[in-house]
Amino acid sequence: MILFLKLLPVLIGISCIIIGWIPECHRTIRNPEFTKGEIVGTVTQKIFQKHSEAFSFAPVVRYHTAQGERESTARNFVPEWQYHYRTGDKIIICYDKSNPQIFEIHNGSRYAFRKTLCMTAGIGILTACAVLWIQY
C-alpha cells in the first residue's frame, strides 16, 4: 500500500502525458477522415432570440475526398458575433468516409491547449517526483 502511494504521483504524471497525446475525436462522425478545405461562401439563417430577430452563419467549404471534390455547408450555425471565417480561409476538416457531405471543422486550438496543459502537468509532476526522490 505504501509503495502504491509513493508511485501514485508517477502514475498520474504518466497518465497526463498519455492523455495529452490522444487525438481529438469527432463524436458525430463514424468513419473520420481529415483533409484540407477552403471557405468559399457563407449561408445565413434568421433566428429569433428573446423576441428579436438575429442572424446565424455557417461556412460553405470546398474540400477533396476519395470520391472527388465536394462543396458542402457546415451543419452548425453560429451567431454573427461568433462567426470568424472569411472567404478564402484555409481550414482542416474531418468528414465521414461513408457520407462525405457530413463534416466538422477541425478546431485545432482546443486540442493544442489540452495537449499543452496535459504535457506540462505530466512533465512537471514527473520532474517534481524525481527531485523529491533524489533529495530524500
A tleap script that builds the chain and sets N, CA, C and O, in Angstrom:
source leaprc.protein.ff14SB
mol = sequence {
  NMET ILE LEU PHE LEU LYS LEU LEU PRO VAL
  LEU ILE GLY ILE SER CYS ILE ILE ILE GLY
  TRP ILE PRO GLU CYS HIE ARG THR ILE ARG
  ASN PRO GLU PHE THR LYS GLY GLU ILE VAL
  GLY THR VAL THR GLN LYS ILE PHE GLN LYS
  HIE SER GLU ALA PHE SER PHE ALA PRO VAL
  VAL ARG TYR HIE THR ALA GLN GLY GLU ARG
  GLU SER THR ALA ARG ASN PHE VAL PRO GLU
  TRP GLN TYR HIE TYR ARG THR GLY ASP LYS
  ILE ILE ILE CYS TYR ASP LYS SER ASN PRO
  GLN ILE PHE GLU ILE HIE ASN GLY SER ARG
  TYR ALA PHE ARG LYS THR LEU CYS MET THR
  ALA GLY ILE GLY ILE LEU THR ALA CYS ALA
  VAL LEU TRP ILE GLN CTYR
}
set mol.1.N position { 0.823 -1.192 0.000 }
set mol.1.CA position { 0.000 0.000 0.000 }
set mol.1.C position { 0.865 1.253 0.000 }
set mol.1.O position { 0.559 2.216 -0.704 }
set mol.2.N position { 1.934 1.251 0.777 }
set mol.2.CA position { 2.811 2.420 0.840 }
set mol.2.C position { 3.544 2.596 -0.499 }
set mol.2.O position { 3.756 3.719 -0.955 }
set mol.3.N position { 3.924 1.477 -1.116 }
set mol.3.CA position { 4.578 1.552 -2.423 }
set mol.3.C position { 3.636 2.181 -3.449 }
set mol.3.O position { 4.061 2.987 -4.277 }
set mol.4.N position { 2.351 1.806 -3.392 }
set mol.4.CA position { 1.364 2.377 -4.306 }
set mol.4.C position { 1.250 3.888 -4.107 }
set mol.4.O position { 1.184 4.637 -5.082 }
set mol.5.N position { 1.227 4.340 -2.853 }
set mol.5.CA position { 1.130 5.778 -2.580 }
set mol.5.C position { 2.369 6.523 -3.055 }
set mol.5.O position { 2.276 7.677 -3.473 }
set mol.6.N position { 3.538 5.867 -2.995 }
set mol.6.CA position { 4.756 6.504 -3.489 }
set mol.6.C position { 4.770 6.581 -5.015 }
set mol.6.O position { 5.312 7.523 -5.594 }
set mol.7.N position { 4.167 5.578 -5.658 }
set mol.7.CA position { 4.140 5.548 -7.117 }
set mol.7.C position { 2.953 6.298 -7.722 }
set mol.7.O position { 2.922 6.525 -8.931 }
set mol.8.N position { 1.987 6.679 -6.906 }
set mol.8.CA position { 0.787 7.360 -7.396 }
set mol.8.C position { 1.102 8.636 -8.183 }
set mol.8.O position { 0.540 8.815 -9.263 }
set mol.9.N position { 1.975 9.535 -7.697 }
set mol.9.CA position { 2.284 10.724 -8.498 }
set mol.9.C position { 2.913 10.375 -9.853 }
set mol.9.O position { 2.663 11.057 -10.846 }
set mol.10.N position { 3.724 9.321 -9.893 }
set mol.10.CA position { 4.333 8.909 -11.161 }
set mol.10.C position { 3.245 8.427 -12.122 }
set mol.10.O position { 3.263 8.761 -13.307 }
set mol.11.N position { 2.301 7.642 -11.607 }
set mol.11.CA position { 1.203 7.165 -12.443 }
set mol.11.C position { 0.335 8.319 -12.952 }
set mol.11.O position { -0.116 8.307 -14.097 }
set mol.12.N position { 0.109 9.303 -12.101 }
set mol.12.CA position { -0.669 10.475 -12.515 }
set mol.12.C position { 0.080 11.254 -13.596 }
set mol.12.O position { -0.525 11.684 -14.578 }
set mol.13.N position { 1.374 11.438 -13.426 }
set mol.13.CA position { 2.178 12.149 -14.422 }
set mol.13.C position { 2.190 11.439 -15.760 }
set mol.13.O position { 2.036 12.072 -16.805 }
set mol.14.N position { 2.372 10.115 -15.735 }
set mol.14.CA position { 2.371 9.344 -16.979 }
set mol.14.C position { 0.987 9.380 -17.623 }
set mol.14.O position { 0.874 9.460 -18.846 }
set mol.15.N position { -0.057 9.321 -16.813 }
set mol.15.CA position { -1.420 9.401 -17.345 }
set mol.15.C position { -1.674 10.742 -18.028 }
set mol.15.O position { -2.306 10.791 -19.084 }
set mol.16.N position { -1.192 11.816 -17.440 }
set mol.16.CA position { -1.354 13.140 -18.053 }
set mol.16.C position { -0.659 13.200 -19.413 }
set mol.16.O position { -1.209 13.750 -20.367 }
set mol.17.N position { 0.531 12.645 -19.502 }
set mol.17.CA position { 1.260 12.646 -20.770 }
set mol.17.C position { 0.514 11.815 -21.818 }
set mol.17.O position { 0.424 12.225 -22.975 }
set mol.18.N position { -0.014 10.666 -21.433 }
set mol.18.CA position { -0.761 9.826 -22.373 }
set mol.18.C position { -2.028 10.540 -22.844 }
set mol.18.O position { -2.351 10.507 -24.032 }
set mol.19.N position { -2.745 11.183 -21.927 }
set mol.19.CA position { -3.960 11.925 -22.291 }
set mol.19.C position { -3.628 13.063 -23.249 }
set mol.19.O position { -4.412 13.371 -24.147 }
set mol.20.N position { -2.473 13.686 -23.062 }
set mol.20.CA position { -2.058 14.763 -23.955 }
set mol.20.C position { -1.839 14.305 -25.387 }
set mol.20.O position { -1.977 15.107 -26.310 }
set mol.21.N position { -1.507 13.059 -25.596 }
set mol.21.CA position { -1.238 12.539 -26.942 }
set mol.21.C position { -2.445 11.891 -27.596 }
set mol.21.O position { -2.358 11.491 -28.757 }
set mol.22.N position { -3.568 11.772 -26.900 }
set mol.22.CA position { -4.774 11.206 -27.503 }
set mol.22.C position { -5.318 12.219 -28.509 }
set mol.22.O position { -5.534 13.379 -28.158 }
set mol.23.N position { -5.540 11.796 -29.752 }
set mol.23.CA position { -6.012 12.758 -30.759 }
set mol.23.C position { -7.439 13.214 -30.495 }
set mol.23.O position { -8.211 12.539 -29.813 }
set mol.24.N position { -7.772 14.376 -31.050 }
set mol.24.CA position { -9.114 14.924 -30.916 }
set mol.24.C position { -10.096 14.020 -31.654 }
set mol.24.O position { -9.841 13.611 -32.787 }
set mol.25.N position { -11.203 13.714 -31.017 }
set mol.25.CA position { -12.197 12.853 -31.658 }
set mol.25.C position { -13.415 13.680 -32.047 }
set mol.25.O position { -13.705 14.726 -31.468 }
set mol.26.N position { -14.108 13.169 -33.045 }
set mol.26.CA position { -15.334 13.802 -33.505 }
set mol.26.C position { -16.463 12.820 -33.263 }
set mol.26.O position { -16.566 11.801 -33.946 }
set mol.27.N position { -17.300 13.123 -32.301 }
set mol.27.CA position { -18.323 12.185 -31.844 }
set mol.27.C position { -19.406 11.911 -32.877 }
set mol.27.O position { -19.987 10.825 -32.879 }
set mol.28.N position { -19.687 12.856 -33.747 }
set mol.28.CA position { -20.778 12.675 -34.698 }
set mol.28.C position { -20.331 12.024 -36.002 }
set mol.28.O position { -21.170 11.722 -36.851 }
set mol.29.N position { -19.056 11.804 -36.176 }
set mol.29.CA position { -18.539 11.224 -37.412 }
set mol.29.C position { -18.022 9.825 -37.117 }
set mol.29.O position { -17.128 9.638 -36.292 }
set mol.30.N position { -18.605 8.839 -37.810 }
set mol.30.CA position { -18.276 7.436 -37.523 }
set mol.30.C position { -16.981 6.974 -38.177 }
set mol.30.O position { -16.208 6.245 -37.555 }
set mol.31.N position { -16.729 7.378 -39.407 }
set mol.31.CA position { -15.520 6.986 -40.135 }
set mol.31.C position { -14.727 8.246 -40.479 }
set mol.31.O position { -14.783 8.715 -41.616 }
set mol.32.N position { -13.991 8.798 -39.519 }
set mol.32.CA position { -13.356 10.106 -39.745 }
set mol.32.C position { -12.195 10.048 -40.730 }
set mol.32.O position { -11.408 9.101 -40.754 }
set mol.33.N position { -12.123 11.092 -41.534 }
set mol.33.CA position { -11.023 11.299 -42.469 }
set mol.33.C position { -10.723 12.795 -42.471 }
set mol.33.O position { -11.633 13.610 -42.626 }
set mol.34.N position { -9.461 13.159 -42.301 }
set mol.34.CA position { -9.072 14.565 -42.251 }
set mol.34.C position { -8.592 15.020 -43.622 }
set mol.34.O position { -7.949 14.261 -44.348 }
set mol.35.N position { -8.905 16.253 -43.969 }
set mol.35.CA position { -8.439 16.846 -45.215 }
set mol.35.C position { -8.432 18.367 -45.084 }
set mol.35.O position { -8.989 18.925 -44.138 }
set mol.36.N position { -7.796 19.019 -46.042 }
set mol.36.CA position { -7.784 20.480 -46.064 }
set mol.36.C position { -8.981 20.967 -46.865 }
set mol.36.O position { -9.413 20.328 -47.824 }
set mol.37.N position { -9.497 22.098 -46.456 }
set mol.37.CA position { -10.629 22.696 -47.145 }
set mol.37.C position { -10.448 24.192 -47.270 }
set mol.37.O position { -9.541 24.778 -46.679 }
set mol.38.N position { -11.323 24.799 -48.048 }
set mol.38.CA position { -11.281 26.243 -48.250 }
set mol.38.C position { -12.688 26.796 -48.105 }
set mol.38.O position { -13.638 26.226 -48.643 }
set mol.39.N position { -12.831 27.896 -47.386 }
set mol.39.CA position { -14.121 28.559 -47.231 }
set mol.39.C position { -14.435 29.256 -48.553 }
set mol.39.O position { -13.662 30.092 -49.021 }
set mol.40.N position { -15.586 28.904 -49.159 }
set mol.40.CA position { -15.958 29.509 -50.441 }
set mol.40.C position { -17.211 30.370 -50.329 }
set mol.40.O position { -17.612 31.008 -51.303 }
set mol.41.N position { -17.822 30.395 -49.173 }
set mol.41.CA position { -19.018 31.204 -49.002 }
set mol.41.C position { -19.590 31.073 -47.609 }
set mol.41.O position { -19.011 30.426 -46.736 }
set mol.42.N position { -20.737 31.698 -47.417 }
set mol.42.CA position { -21.408 31.685 -46.122 }
set mol.42.C position { -22.910 31.544 -46.345 }
set mol.42.O position { -23.467 32.138 -47.267 }
set mol.43.N position { -23.550 30.764 -45.505 }
set mol.43.CA position { -25.005 30.633 -45.528 }
set mol.43.C position { -25.537 31.355 -44.294 }
set mol.43.O position { -25.024 31.186 -43.188 }
set mol.44.N position { -26.576 32.162 -44.505 }
set mol.44.CA position { -27.173 32.940 -43.421 }
set mol.44.C position { -28.561 32.388 -43.109 }
set mol.44.O position { -29.296 31.971 -44.004 }
set mol.45.N position { -28.898 32.394 -41.833 }
set mol.45.CA position { -30.195 31.886 -41.387 }
set mol.45.C position { -30.744 32.843 -40.325 }
set mol.45.O position { -30.017 33.261 -39.424 }
set mol.46.N position { -32.019 33.182 -40.437 }
set mol.46.CA position { -32.654 34.038 -39.431 }
set mol.46.C position { -33.036 33.180 -38.236 }
set mol.46.O position { -33.546 32.069 -38.382 }
set mol.47.N position { -32.778 33.720 -37.055 }
set mol.47.CA position { -33.209 33.064 -35.824 }
set mol.47.C position { -33.892 34.112 -34.944 }
set mol.47.O position { -33.654 35.311 -35.089 }
set mol.48.N position { -34.724 33.652 -34.052 }
set mol.48.CA position { -35.399 34.560 -33.131 }
set mol.48.C position { -34.928 34.263 -31.720 }
set mol.48.O position { -35.052 33.144 -31.223 }
set mol.49.N position { -34.382 35.297 -31.087 }
set mol.49.CA position { -33.893 35.178 -29.723 }
set mol.49.C position { -34.494 36.288 -28.882 }
set mol.49.O position { -34.398 37.466 -29.225 }
set mol.50.N position { -35.106 35.906 -27.797 }
set mol.50.CA position { -35.650 36.874 -26.843 }
set mol.50.C position { -36.510 37.923 -27.545 }
set mol.50.O position { -36.348 39.122 -27.317 }
set mol.51.N position { -37.414 37.471 -28.390 }
set mol.51.CA position { -38.385 38.319 -29.077 }
set mol.51.C position { -37.746 39.286 -30.070 }
set mol.51.O position { -38.335 40.317 -30.395 }
set mol.52.N position { -36.547 38.962 -30.554 }
set mol.52.CA position { -35.940 39.790 -31.587 }
set mol.52.C position { -35.328 38.890 -32.654 }
set mol.52.O position { -35.050 37.713 -32.424 }
set mol.53.N position { -35.134 39.470 -33.804 }
set mol.53.CA position { -34.598 38.727 -34.933 }
set mol.53.C position { -33.073 38.878 -34.977 }
set mol.53.O position { -32.544 39.976 -34.803 }
set mol.54.N position { -32.390 37.778 -35.207 }
set mol.54.CA position { -30.936 37.801 -35.326 }
set mol.54.C position { -30.543 36.884 -36.485 }
set mol.54.O position { -31.381 36.166 -37.031 }
set mol.55.N position { -29.282 36.913 -36.849 }
set mol.55.CA position { -28.788 36.071 -37.926 }
set mol.55.C position { -27.724 35.119 -37.399 }
set mol.55.O position { -26.919 35.471 -36.537 }
set mol.56.N position { -27.740 33.914 -37.936 }
set mol.56.CA position { -26.677 32.962 -37.630 }
set mol.56.C position { -26.033 32.546 -38.951 }
set mol.56.O position { -26.658 32.613 -40.009 }
set mol.57.N position { -24.770 32.117 -38.871 }
set mol.57.CA position { -23.978 31.862 -40.069 }
set mol.57.C position { -23.348 30.476 -40.024 }
set mol.57.O position { -23.061 29.941 -38.953 }
set mol.58.N position { -23.139 29.908 -41.204 }
set mol.58.CA position { -22.415 28.645 -41.355 }
set mol.58.C position { -21.561 28.758 -42.615 }
set mol.58.O position { -22.019 29.293 -43.624 }
set mol.59.N position { -20.328 28.261 -42.567 }
set mol.59.CA position { -19.463 28.357 -43.741 }
set mol.59.C position { -19.790 27.296 -44.798 }
set mol.59.O position { -20.217 26.188 -44.476 }
set mol.60.N position { -19.581 27.658 -46.051 }
set mol.60.CA position { -19.633 26.709 -47.158 }
set mol.60.C position { -18.183 26.363 -47.473 }
set mol.60.O position { -17.363 27.250 -47.708 }
set mol.61.N position { -17.870 25.065 -47.476 }
set mol.61.CA position { -16.481 24.617 -47.594 }
set mol.61.C position { -16.313 23.744 -48.838 }
set mol.61.O position { -17.148 22.886 -49.126 }
set mol.62.N position { -15.220 23.979 -49.571 }
set mol.62.CA position { -14.834 23.114 -50.683 }
set mol.62.C position { -13.650 22.273 -50.216 }
set mol.62.O position { -12.682 22.799 -49.667 }
set mol.63.N position { -13.738 20.951 -50.441 }
set mol.63.CA position { -12.678 20.044 -49.991 }
set mol.63.C position { -12.628 18.818 -50.892 }
set mol.63.O position { -13.584 18.531 -51.613 }
set mol.64.N position { -11.525 18.104 -50.848 }
set mol.64.CA position { -11.320 16.919 -51.675 }
set mol.64.C position { -11.504 15.664 -50.829 }
set mol.64.O position { -11.012 15.578 -49.703 }
set mol.65.N position { -12.224 14.689 -51.394 }
set mol.65.CA position { -12.414 13.386 -50.756 }
set mol.65.C position { -11.925 12.317 -51.724 }
set mol.65.O position { -11.487 12.628 -52.831 }
set mol.66.N position { -12.000 11.059 -51.304 }
set mol.66.CA position { -11.620 9.958 -52.190 }
set mol.66.C position { -12.555 9.888 -53.398 }
set mol.66.O position { -12.156 9.397 -54.454 }
set mol.67.N position { -13.788 10.370 -53.259 }
set mol.67.CA position { -14.762 10.353 -54.344 }
set mol.67.C position { -14.655 11.578 -55.252 }
set mol.67.O position { -15.344 11.646 -56.269 }
set mol.68.N position { -13.823 12.526 -54.912 }
set mol.68.CA position { -13.672 13.742 -55.713 }
set mol.68.C position { -13.866 14.989 -54.880 }
set mol.68.O position { -13.903 14.933 -53.651 }
set mol.69.N position { -13.993 16.127 -55.568 }
set mol.69.CA position { -14.147 17.403 -54.883 }
set mol.69.C position { -15.593 17.582 -54.429 }
set mol.69.O position { -16.529 17.244 -55.153 }
set mol.70.N position { -15.759 18.112 -53.238 }
set mol.70.CA position { -17.073 18.367 -52.648 }
set mol.70.C position { -17.168 19.826 -52.239 }
set mol.70.O position { -16.168 20.489 -51.961 }
set mol.71.N position { -18.404 20.301 -52.212 }
set mol.71.CA position { -18.699 21.620 -51.660 }
set mol.71.C position { -19.930 21.433 -50.790 }
set mol.71.O position { -20.987 21.034 -51.277 }
set mol.72.N position { -19.793 21.722 -49.504 }
set mol.72.CA position { -20.870 21.453 -48.570 }
set mol.72.C position { -20.925 22.550 -47.505 }
set mol.72.O position { -19.943 23.250 -47.257 }
set mol.73.N position { -22.089 22.678 -46.890 }
set mol.73.CA position { -22.292 23.671 -45.828 }
set mol.73.C position { -22.186 22.987 -44.473 }
set mol.73.O position { -22.690 21.879 -44.284 }
set mol.74.N position { -21.532 23.650 -43.542 }
set mol.74.CA position { -21.424 23.126 -42.181 }
set mol.74.C position { -22.813 23.022 -41.566 }
set mol.74.O position { -23.697 23.825 -41.866 }
set mol.75.N position { -22.996 22.036 -40.713 }
set mol.75.CA position { -24.306 21.822 -40.087 }
set mol.75.C position { -24.534 22.723 -38.888 }
set mol.75.O position { -25.679 22.931 -38.486 }
set mol.76.N position { -23.479 23.260 -38.311 }
set mol.76.CA position { -23.607 24.090 -37.106 }
set mol.76.C position { -23.636 25.566 -37.477 }
set mol.76.O position { -22.650 26.108 -37.977 }
set mol.77.N position { -24.758 26.207 -37.233 }
set mol.77.CA position { -24.878 27.648 -37.427 }
set mol.77.C position { -24.517 28.338 -36.119 }
set mol.77.O position { -24.886 27.875 -35.039 }
set mol.78.N position { -23.798 29.444 -36.223 }
set mol.78.CA position { -23.393 30.193 -35.031 }
set mol.78.C position { -23.834 31.649 -35.176 }
set mol.78.O position { -24.011 32.134 -36.293 }
set mol.79.N position { -24.013 32.345 -34.053 }
set mol.79.CA position { -24.388 33.756 -34.118 }
set mol.79.C position { -23.298 34.589 -34.801 }
set mol.79.O position { -22.138 34.185 -34.886 }
set mol.80.N position { -23.703 35.745 -35.277 }
set mol.80.CA position { -22.791 36.614 -36.020 }
set mol.80.C position { -21.523 36.952 -35.223 }
set mol.80.O position { -20.429 36.988 -35.787 }
set mol.81.N position { -21.664 37.195 -33.940 }
set mol.81.CA position { -20.510 37.589 -33.139 }
set mol.81.C position { -19.523 36.437 -32.935 }
set mol.81.O position { -18.372 36.684 -32.574 }
set mol.82.N position { -19.943 35.173 -33.158 }
set mol.82.CA position { -19.040 34.029 -33.027 }
set mol.82.C position { -18.451 33.585 -34.364 }
set mol.82.O position { -17.500 32.804 -34.387 }
set mol.83.N position { -18.993 34.061 -35.454 }
set mol.83.CA position { -18.556 33.627 -36.775 }
set mol.83.C position { -17.295 34.395 -37.166 }
set mol.83.O position { -17.300 35.626 -37.192 }
set mol.84.N position { -16.209 33.669 -37.473 }
set mol.84.CA position { -14.947 34.337 -37.769 }
set mol.84.C position { -14.290 33.886 -39.071 }
set mol.84.O position { -13.117 34.184 -39.291 }
set mol.85.N position { -15.006 33.182 -39.933 }
set mol.85.CA position { -14.431 32.703 -41.190 }
set mol.85.C position { -14.648 33.718 -42.302 }
set mol.85.O position { -15.665 34.410 -42.348 }
set mol.86.N position { -13.672 33.790 -43.195 }
set mol.86.CA position { -13.766 34.656 -44.370 }
set mol.86.C position { -13.559 33.815 -45.618 }
set mol.86.O position { -12.879 32.790 -45.573 }
set mol.87.N position { -14.128 34.232 -46.704 }
set mol.87.CA position { -13.950 33.526 -47.968 }
set mol.87.C position { -12.463 33.460 -48.306 }
set mol.87.O position { -11.757 34.467 -48.267 }
set mol.88.N position { -12.006 32.258 -48.638 }
set mol.88.CA position { -10.595 32.046 -48.962 }
set mol.88.C position { -9.782 31.479 -47.812 }
set mol.88.O position { -8.643 31.058 -48.016 }
set mol.89.N position { -10.345 31.458 -46.601 }
set mol.89.CA position { -9.621 30.886 -45.454 }
set mol.89.C position { -9.378 29.397 -45.674 }
set mol.89.O position { -10.266 28.680 -46.135 }
set mol.90.N position { -8.188 28.943 -45.345 }
set mol.90.CA position { -7.842 27.519 -45.413 }
set mol.90.C position { -8.078 26.914 -44.037 }
set mol.90.O position { -7.635 27.463 -43.028 }
set mol.91.N position { -8.778 25.779 -43.997 }
set mol.91.CA position { -9.090 25.112 -42.737 }
set mol.91.C position { -8.842 23.612 -42.885 }
set mol.91.O position { -8.651 23.107 -43.991 }
set mol.92.N position { -8.848 22.920 -41.765 }
set mol.92.CA position { -8.778 21.465 -41.763 }
set mol.92.C position { -10.137 20.960 -41.308 }
set mol.92.O position { -10.685 21.424 -40.309 }
set mol.93.N position { -10.673 20.003 -42.057 }
set mol.93.CA position { -11.968 19.446 -41.707 }
set mol.93.C position { -11.845 17.944 -41.493 }
set mol.93.O position { -10.876 17.314 -41.916 }
set mol.94.N position { -12.841 17.392 -40.832 }
set mol.94.CA position { -12.956 15.959 -40.622 }
set mol.94.C position { -14.292 15.544 -41.217 }
set mol.94.O position { -15.345 15.959 -40.733 }
set mol.95.N position { -14.256 14.716 -42.276 }
set mol.95.CA position { -15.504 14.291 -42.904 }
set mol.95.C position { -15.705 12.799 -42.708 }
set mol.95.O position { -14.777 12.073 -42.351 }
set mol.96.N position { -16.920 12.357 -42.943 }
set mol.96.CA position { -17.278 10.953 -42.802 }
set mol.96.C position { -16.999 10.253 -44.135 }
set mol.96.O position { -17.545 10.652 -45.163 }
set mol.97.N position { -16.144 9.203 -44.130 }
set mol.97.CA position { -15.796 8.485 -45.365 }
set mol.97.C position { -17.022 7.909 -46.055 }
set mol.97.O position { -17.100 7.923 -47.283 }
set mol.98.N position { -17.979 7.403 -45.290 }
set mol.98.CA position { -19.157 6.777 -45.883 }
set mol.98.C position { -20.198 7.797 -46.337 }
set mol.98.O position { -21.075 7.469 -47.136 }
set mol.99.N position { -20.112 9.035 -45.835 }
set mol.99.CA position { -21.050 10.090 -46.202 }
set mol.99.C position { -20.280 11.409 -46.255 }
set mol.99.O position { -20.358 12.202 -45.317 }
set mol.100.N position { -19.535 11.660 -47.344 }
set mol.100.CA position { -18.583 12.776 -47.381 }
set mol.100.C position { -19.171 14.176 -47.240 }
set mol.100.O position { -18.429 15.111 -46.942 }
set mol.101.N position { -20.479 14.355 -47.442 }
set mol.101.CA position { -21.011 15.712 -47.290 }
set mol.101.C position { -21.172 16.106 -45.824 }
set mol.101.O position { -21.408 17.275 -45.522 }
set mol.102.N position { -21.048 15.143 -44.910 }
set mol.102.CA position { -21.099 15.442 -43.477 }
set mol.102.C position { -19.674 15.690 -42.993 }
set mol.102.O position { -18.811 14.819 -43.102 }
set mol.103.N position { -19.441 16.873 -42.465 }
set mol.103.CA position { -18.100 17.205 -41.991 }
set mol.103.C position { -18.179 18.110 -40.772 }
set mol.103.O position { -19.215 18.710 -40.485 }
set mol.104.N position { -17.069 18.192 -40.067 }
set mol.104.CA position { -16.908 19.133 -38.967 }
set mol.104.C position { -15.599 19.864 -39.171 }
set mol.104.O position { -14.625 19.295 -39.666 }
set mol.105.N position { -15.583 21.109 -38.793 }
set mol.105.CA position { -14.343 21.873 -38.868 }
set mol.105.C position { -13.467 21.452 -37.704 }
set mol.105.O position { -13.901 21.447 -36.552 }
set mol.106.N position { -12.240 21.102 -38.015 }
set mol.106.CA position { -11.296 20.632 -37.003 }
set mol.106.C position { -10.734 21.860 -36.299 }
set mol.106.O position { -9.965 22.631 -36.873 }
set mol.107.N position { -11.130 22.018 -35.061 }
set mol.107.CA position { -10.687 23.167 -34.283 }
set mol.107.C position { -9.443 22.785 -33.496 }
set mol.107.O position { -9.533 22.351 -32.347 }
set mol.108.N position { -8.293 22.948 -34.113 }
set mol.108.CA position { -7.047 22.514 -33.520 }
set mol.108.C position { -6.629 23.280 -32.275 }
set mol.108.O position { -5.809 22.777 -31.507 }
set mol.109.N position { -7.162 24.481 -32.043 }
set mol.109.CA position { -6.718 25.262 -30.895 }
set mol.109.C position { -7.141 24.603 -29.579 }
set mol.109.O position { -6.406 24.654 -28.593 }
set mol.110.N position { -8.323 23.984 -29.566 }
set mol.110.CA position { -8.782 23.316 -28.353 }
set mol.110.C position { -7.911 22.102 -28.052 }
set mol.110.O position { -7.546 21.869 -26.900 }
set mol.111.N position { -7.577 21.329 -29.084 }
set mol.111.CA position { -6.711 20.165 -28.913 }
set mol.111.C position { -5.308 20.598 -28.500 }
set mol.111.O position { -4.699 19.976 -27.630 }
set mol.112.N position { -4.796 21.646 -29.111 }
set mol.112.CA position { -3.454 22.132 -28.772 }
set mol.112.C position { -3.394 22.583 -27.318 }
set mol.112.O position { -2.399 22.332 -26.639 }
set mol.113.N position { -4.439 23.243 -26.829 }
set mol.113.CA position { -4.479 23.681 -25.437 }
set mol.113.C position { -4.477 22.481 -24.504 }
set mol.113.O position { -3.729 22.452 -23.526 }
set mol.114.N position { -5.323 21.476 -24.806 }
set mol.114.CA position { -5.377 20.279 -23.964 }
set mol.114.C position { -4.033 19.557 -23.956 }
set mol.114.O position { -3.564 19.113 -22.908 }
set mol.115.N position { -3.424 19.446 -25.121 }
set mol.115.CA position { -2.138 18.759 -25.216 }
set mol.115.C position { -1.074 19.497 -24.410 }
set mol.115.O position { -0.316 18.874 -23.667 }
set mol.116.N position { -1.014 20.812 -24.550 }
set mol.116.CA position { -0.026 21.610 -23.820 }
set mol.116.C position { -0.250 21.505 -22.320 }
set mol.116.O position { 0.700 21.322 -21.559 }
set mol.117.N position { -1.504 21.619 -21.891 }
set mol.117.CA position { -1.813 21.551 -20.467 }
set mol.117.C position { -1.447 20.189 -19.884 }
set mol.117.O position { -0.807 20.118 -18.835 }
set mol.118.N position { -1.844 19.118 -20.547 }
set mol.118.CA position { -1.564 17.770 -20.028 }
set mol.118.C position { -0.075 17.453 -20.045 }
set mol.118.O position { 0.449 16.874 -19.094 }
set mol.119.N position { 0.608 17.830 -21.119 }
set mol.119.CA position { 2.047 17.562 -21.191 }
set mol.119.C position { 2.797 18.352 -20.112 }
set mol.119.O position { 3.701 17.818 -19.470 }
set mol.120.N position { 2.431 19.597 -19.914 }
set mol.120.CA position { 3.077 20.415 -18.887 }
set mol.120.C position { 2.844 19.828 -17.499 }
set mol.120.O position { 3.771 19.722 -16.695 }
set mol.121.N position { 1.594 19.447 -17.226 }
set mol.121.CA position { 1.282 18.862 -15.916 }
set mol.121.C position { 2.027 17.546 -15.726 }
set mol.121.O position { 2.610 17.322 -14.665 }
set mol.122.N position { 2.021 16.675 -16.726 }
set mol.122.CA position { 2.693 15.376 -16.617 }
set mol.122.C position { 4.193 15.502 -16.413 }
set mol.122.O position { 4.763 14.854 -15.535 }
set mol.123.N position { 4.831 16.334 -17.223 }
set mol.123.CA position { 6.280 16.522 -17.097 }
set mol.123.C position { 6.612 17.202 -15.777 }
set mol.123.O position { 7.609 16.864 -15.137 }
set mol.124.N position { 5.783 18.161 -15.363 }
set mol.124.CA position { 6.007 18.836 -14.086 }
set mol.124.C position { 5.905 17.885 -12.904 }
set mol.124.O position { 6.726 17.934 -11.988 }
set mol.125.N position { 4.898 17.022 -12.924 }
set mol.125.CA position { 4.722 16.054 -11.834 }
set mol.125.C position { 5.897 15.077 -11.796 }
set mol.125.O position { 6.438 14.796 -10.727 }
set mol.126.N position { 6.292 14.558 -12.966 }
set mol.126.CA position { 7.417 13.613 -13.007 }
set mol.126.C position { 8.725 14.269 -12.570 }
set mol.126.O position { 9.534 13.645 -11.884 }
set mol.127.N position { 8.932 15.517 -12.963 }
set mol.127.CA position { 10.143 16.238 -12.545 }
set mol.127.C position { 10.143 16.462 -11.040 }
set mol.127.O position { 11.162 16.262 -10.379 }
set mol.128.N position { 8.996 16.880 -10.495 }
set mol.128.CA position { 8.905 17.099 -9.047 }
set mol.128.C position { 9.148 15.796 -8.287 }
set mol.128.O position { 9.824 15.802 -7.259 }
set mol.129.N position { 8.607 14.682 -8.776 }
set mol.129.CA position { 8.830 13.379 -8.123 }
set mol.129.C position { 10.308 13.001 -8.148 }
set mol.129.O position { 10.858 12.527 -7.154 }
set mol.130.N position { 10.941 13.219 -9.301 }
set mol.130.CA position { 12.360 12.871 -9.425 }
set mol.130.C position { 13.213 13.711 -8.478 }
set mol.130.O position { 14.124 13.192 -7.833 }
set mol.131.N position { 12.917 15.013 -8.395 }
set mol.131.CA position { 13.681 15.893 -7.497 }
set mol.131.C position { 13.482 15.470 -6.044 }
set mol.131.O position { 14.444 15.419 -5.278 }
set mol.132.N position { 12.256 15.171 -5.663 }
set mol.132.CA position { 11.983 14.764 -4.283 }
set mol.132.C position { 12.636 13.418 -3.961 }
set mol.132.O position { 13.151 13.242 -2.856 }
set mol.133.N position { 12.628 12.463 -4.899 }
set mol.133.CA position { 13.264 11.162 -4.665 }
set mol.133.C position { 14.772 11.297 -4.528 }
set mol.133.O position { 15.390 10.613 -3.712 }
set mol.134.N position { 15.367 12.186 -5.332 }
set mol.134.CA position { 16.823 12.396 -5.251 }
set mol.134.C position { 17.158 13.117 -3.955 }
set mol.134.O position { 18.142 12.780 -3.296 }
set mol.135.N position { 16.363 14.092 -3.586 }
set mol.135.CA position { 16.654 14.886 -2.383 }
set mol.135.C position { 16.437 14.086 -1.123 }
set mol.135.O position { 17.201 14.251 -0.172 }
set mol.136.N position { 15.431 13.222 -1.063 }
set mol.136.CA position { 15.140 12.495 0.170 }
set mol.136.C position { 15.484 11.056 -0.028 }
set mol.136.O position { 15.318 10.250 0.888 }
savepdb mol mol.pdb
quit
